Amino acid sequence: MKRKTGLILCTLVTLLSGCTPDLFKGMESTGKQSATIDNLHPYYSTTGQTTLYSIEMNVRGNTMNGVLSVLPEPDGSVRTAFTTVFGFTLFDLNIGKDSMQVYECLPQMKSKLLRKMLEKDLRILFFKNISSSFLAKTYKLTYNNGSSTIMSEKDAVILSKGYYIKNNYGKFQYKTDEVEQHISQIHSKGKILQADFTYTYAEGSDIPTKIKINHPVMKASLQLEQMAQPDSEKESRDEIPEDSTYIPEGE
């Protein structure tokens, strides 16, 4: 009996000690560390500059196409609007640190679950789901990871880093490309609102040219592709009324 109990305990210890999140498989654990949002290489940092993406949103086989405009505001929030190819605005929102302000939203987009999915996706997309500094479980992948014959440890090149963060918004895994100084992948945990973010960049660009967001449980996905930037800001944002303010609910 004692032998069996000891075997069970050893098995549990082995499982717990080797519990590496899937996104960080093959990476070396570097323990809990303090980090800042700059370690994740965020983008959308230029206030007053609009970035346009063509967007395709697919929810359970229903597809909508259009344009997503992204505009960082002076207060640190991000204004974003999704306009279809037919000129209808599906939503026009402002994502801040602790709230989401709704300027316009079609009734079809007001489903509680869909609204929570969109808010969580946009909050992650604009790095509004984490504080400017945080404590995270960290990981790294070096050029000589697992093979000391390639080069000495002090000369090793860090290829990527991983950050596992838990806060009031949920659990998040961030993987960065340390050579190009980009965010490369994000995984957001959740029973229903689980999501995988994958980023693609053009050579020499700090802003992703393509972003794919996949929700395997909800059978939903969003795909964004960067468009040519506008020459000037044609829309006067001061004329848009503020209809309501939505305070995010817990998942």
RAPE-V853247 format. One record per residue. N is the residue number from 1. RES is the residue in one small letter. PHI is phi in radians with two decimals (none if undefined). OMEGA is omega in radians with two decimals (* if undefined). BURIAL is # if it has 24 or more other C-alpha atoms within 12 Angstrom, else .. Layout:
n-><N,N>
res-><RES,RES>
phi-><PHI,PHI>
omega-><OMEGA,OMEGA>
burial-><BURIAL,BURIAL>
//
This chain:
n-><1,2,3,4,5,6,7,8,9,10,11,12,13,14,15,16,17,18,19,20,21,22,23,24,25,26,27,28,29,30,31,32,33,34,35,36,37,38,39,40,41,42,43,44,45,46,47,48,49,50,51,52,53,54,55,56,57,58,59,60,61,62,63,64,65,66,67,68,69,70,71,72,73,74,75,76,77,78,79,80,81,82,83,84,85,86,87,88,89,90,91,92,93,94,95,96,97,98,99,100,101,102,103,104,105,106,107,108,109,110,111,112,113,114,115,116,117,118,119,120,121,122,123,124,125,126,127,128,129,130,131,132,133,134,135,136,137,138,139,140,141,142,143,144,145,146,147,148,149,150,151,152,153,154,155,156,157,158,159,160,161,162,163,164,165,166,167,168,169,170,171,172,173,174,175,176,177,178,179,180,181,182,183,184,185,186,187,188,189,190,191,192,193,194,195,196,197,198,199,200,201,202,203,204,205,206,207,208,209,210,211,212,213,214,215,216,217,218,219,220,221,222,223,224,225,226,227,228,229,230,231,232,233,234,235,236,237,238,239,240,241,242,243,244,245,246,247,248,249,250,251>
res-><m,k,r,k,t,g,l,i,l,c,t,l,v,t,l,l,s,g,c,t,p,d,l,f,k,g,m,e,s,t,g,k,q,s,a,t,i,d,n,l,h,p,y,y,s,t,t,g,q,t,t,l,y,s,i,e,m,n,v,r,g,n,t,m,n,g,v,l,s,v,l,p,e,p,d,g,s,v,r,t,a,f,t,t,v,f,g,f,t,l,f,d,l,n,i,g,k,d,s,m,q,v,y,e,c,l,p,q,m,k,s,k,l,l,r,k,m,l,e,k,d,l,r,i,l,f,f,k,n,i,s,s,s,f,l,a,k,t,y,k,l,t,y,n,n,g,s,s,t,i,m,s,e,k,d,a,v,i,l,s,k,g,y,y,i,k,n,n,y,g,k,f,q,y,k,t,d,e,v,e,q,h,i,s,q,i,h,s,k,g,k,i,l,q,a,d,f,t,y,t,y,a,e,g,s,d,i,p,t,k,i,k,i,n,h,p,v,m,k,a,s,l,q,l,e,q,m,a,q,p,d,s,e,k,e,s,r,d,e,i,p,e,d,s,t,y,i,p,e,g,e>
phi-><none,-1.10,-1.11,-1.15,-1.09,-1.11,-1.14,-1.10,-1.09,-1.10,-1.12,-1.09,-1.07,-1.10,-1.14,-1.19,-1.24,-1.79,-1.43,-1.66,-0.95,-0.94,-1.13,-1.90,-1.03,1.53,-1.75,-1.57,-1.25,-2.08,1.38,-1.41,-2.50,-1.40,-2.52,-2.13,-1.08,-1.12,-1.12,-1.59,0.99,-1.22,-2.16,0.94,-1.82,-1.59,-1.13,1.49,-1.91,-1.52,-1.93,-1.92,-2.22,-1.29,-2.29,-2.18,-1.99,-2.13,-2.18,0.88,1.56,-1.65,-1.96,-2.22,-2.08,3.08,-2.21,-1.91,-1.77,-2.23,-2.34,-1.19,-1.71,-1.03,-1.46,1.68,-1.41,-2.27,-1.62,-2.49,-2.42,-1.96,-1.99,-1.31,-1.15,-1.62,1.62,-1.48,-1.61,-1.26,-2.72,-2.43,-2.30,-2.18,-1.72,-1.85,-1.15,-2.16,-2.68,-2.18,-1.72,-1.79,-1.64,-2.70,-2.80,-1.14,-0.96,-1.11,-1.60,-1.64,-0.98,-0.99,-1.20,-1.15,-1.12,-1.16,-1.10,-1.11,-1.10,-1.13,-1.07,-1.18,-1.11,-1.17,-1.01,-1.75,1.04,-1.81,-1.78,-2.38,-1.39,-1.15,-2.38,-2.78,-1.83,-2.48,-1.32,-2.06,-2.48,-2.60,-2.20,-1.89,-1.06,-1.79,-1.05,1.46,-2.60,-1.37,-1.47,-1.36,-2.83,-1.25,-1.04,-1.22,-1.67,-1.14,-1.72,-1.40,-1.46,-2.65,-2.27,-2.23,-2.35,-1.88,-2.11,-2.14,-2.65,-1.14,-1.52,2.45,-2.06,-2.37,-2.05,-2.02,-2.16,-1.97,-1.74,-1.39,-1.30,-1.60,1.06,-2.26,-1.33,-2.00,-2.58,-2.40,-2.14,-1.88,-1.46,2.89,-1.14,-2.02,-1.52,-1.41,-2.56,-2.10,-1.91,-2.23,-2.01,-2.20,-2.16,-1.44,-1.04,1.43,-1.76,-1.62,-1.88,-1.08,-1.45,-2.43,-2.35,-2.04,-2.07,-2.11,-1.97,-1.13,-1.29,-1.42,0.96,-2.33,-2.65,-2.27,-2.24,-2.03,-2.35,-1.10,-1.86,-1.07,-1.37,-1.20,-1.32,-2.66,-1.46,-1.47,-1.71,-1.52,-1.22,-1.17,-1.52,-1.47,-1.24,-1.67,-1.42,-2.81,-2.16,-1.92,-1.58,-1.06,-1.65,-1.24,-1.21>
omega-><3.13,-3.14,3.14,3.12,3.12,3.13,3.11,-3.14,3.13,3.13,3.13,3.14,3.14,-3.14,-3.11,-3.10,-3.12,-3.08,3.12,3.09,-3.07,-3.10,-3.07,3.12,-3.13,3.13,-3.13,3.09,3.13,3.03,3.11,-3.13,3.00,3.14,3.07,-3.12,3.11,3.10,-3.13,3.12,-3.14,3.07,-3.06,-3.08,-3.09,-3.13,3.08,3.13,-3.11,3.02,-3.13,3.08,2.87,-3.04,3.02,3.13,-3.13,3.11,3.12,3.06,3.09,-3.03,3.04,3.14,3.10,-3.11,3.05,3.08,-3.09,-3.10,3.06,-3.12,-3.13,-3.11,3.13,3.09,-3.14,3.07,-3.12,-3.14,3.11,3.12,-3.11,3.13,3.11,3.08,3.11,3.07,3.12,3.05,3.06,-2.95,2.97,-3.12,3.11,-3.10,-3.04,-3.11,3.04,-3.13,-3.08,3.07,-3.13,-3.14,3.10,3.14,-3.13,-3.11,-3.05,3.00,-3.05,-3.10,3.13,3.12,3.12,3.11,-3.12,-3.13,-3.12,3.12,-3.10,3.12,3.08,-3.10,-3.10,3.10,3.11,3.13,-3.12,3.11,3.14,3.02,-3.03,3.05,-3.07,2.90,-3.01,-3.12,3.08,3.04,-3.12,-3.09,3.14,-3.11,3.12,3.14,-3.11,-3.10,-3.09,3.11,-3.14,-3.10,-3.08,3.12,-3.09,3.11,3.10,-3.12,-3.13,3.09,3.11,3.14,3.09,-2.99,3.03,3.08,-3.09,-3.14,3.12,-3.14,-3.02,3.06,-3.14,3.07,-3.08,2.98,-3.05,3.09,-3.13,-3.13,-3.13,2.85,-3.09,-3.14,3.04,3.02,3.10,-3.10,3.11,-3.13,-3.14,-3.07,3.05,-3.08,3.07,3.13,3.10,-3.04,3.07,-3.09,2.96,-3.12,3.11,-3.11,3.09,-3.13,-3.10,3.09,3.10,3.06,3.08,3.11,-3.09,3.07,-3.06,-3.10,-3.12,-3.08,-3.14,3.12,3.02,3.08,-3.12,3.08,-3.05,3.11,3.06,-3.07,3.14,3.12,-3.12,3.12,-3.03,-3.06,3.07,-3.06,-3.11,-3.09,-3.10,-3.11,3.06,-3.05,-3.06,3.06,-3.11,3.07,-3.03,3.09,3.06,-3.12,*>
burial-><.,.,.,.,.,.,.,.,.,.,.,.,.,.,.,.,.,.,.,#,#,.,#,#,.,.,#,#,#,.,.,.,.,.,.,.,#,.,#,#,#,#,#,#,#,.,.,.,.,#,#,#,#,#,#,#,#,#,#,.,.,.,.,#,#,#,#,#,#,#,#,#,.,.,.,.,#,#,#,#,#,#,#,#,.,.,.,.,#,#,#,#,#,#,#,#,#,#,#,#,#,#,#,#,#,.,.,.,#,.,.,.,.,#,#,#,#,#,#,#,#,#,#,#,#,#,#,#,#,#,#,.,.,.,.,#,#,#,#,#,#,#,#,.,#,.,.,.,.,.,.,.,.,.,.,.,.,#,#,#,#,#,#,#,#,.,.,.,#,#,#,#,#,#,#,#,#,.,.,.,#,#,#,#,#,#,#,#,#,.,.,.,#,#,#,#,#,#,#,#,.,.,.,.,.,.,#,#,#,#,#,#,#,#,#,.,.,.,.,#,#,#,#,#,#,#,.,.,.,.,.,.,.,.,.,.,.,.,.,.,.,.,.,.,.,#,.,#,.,.,.>
//
